[in-house]
Amino acid sequence: MAATTIRYLRSTGALPAAEPVEALPRPGLRAVREDERLPLDPAEFRRVLGHFASGVTVITATTPDGSPAGFACQSFASLSLDPPLVAFMVARTSTTWPKIAEAGSFCVNILGAHQGELCRGFAVSGADKFAGVAYDAAPVSGAPRLDGAPAWLDCTIHAVHTGGDHLIVVGRVNALDADRDGNPLLFHQGKFGQFVR
């Protein structure tokens, strides 16, 4: 309403035309200098943040050569409703992330309370994570959609940002579904748990 009023007043000459505003310069991206780091013990940082309970996901993709790739991820969140965006964080040292980046799309498999062992299998580096794992193809990307996961989101990579020793990956959701009765797998202080209704 206010914007419409301002446009009307400007069209009648009651308000002067808006002067163009010069955009602020983009901040430079650089590494954190030693004198900017807080004297935090990484183990203490991890211990304190372990008090935040989170859900658990497995991020999967089908690589250009047709093989499946995936890793366990608890750093996942919804980001935007319009457009529909989600985000996950992945270590910059991940050997699976480059395969997902090359695919350009991924499926977020939100794990159920019964899938702790499945999660452990996807948390191991270097192993054949899909050995004995049942899955089908997500409808848009074709990324592995894990059997028994109570919810999934089929996404295209929208943006990637640097966040310290991790990358912040933003995905645009193209398809999704959930089981109304699904009970989520939770992670708290280094242990799996579940929500009690």
GIJODA-V670320 format. One line per field, one symbol per residue. phi: phi as a letter, one per 40 degrees, with the letter a starting at -180 (. if undefined). burial: 1 if it has 24 or more other ideal C-beta (glycine too) atoms within 12 Angstrom, else 0. Layout:
BEGIN
phi=???
burial=???
END
This chain:
BEGIN
phi=.cccccccccccgcbcccccbccccccccacccdcccccbcdccdccccccccbcbbbcbabcdcgccbaacabcbacbacbccbbabbbccccccddcccccgaabcbcccdcbccdcdcccccgcccccgccabcccbcgcdbccgccaabcbbcbabbcbgcbbbbbbccbaaaacdccbccbbafgbcaacbc
burial=00000000000000000000000000000000000000000000000000000111111111100001111111110010000011111100010110111011111111111011011001100000110010100101111111011111111111000000001111111111000001111110000100000
END
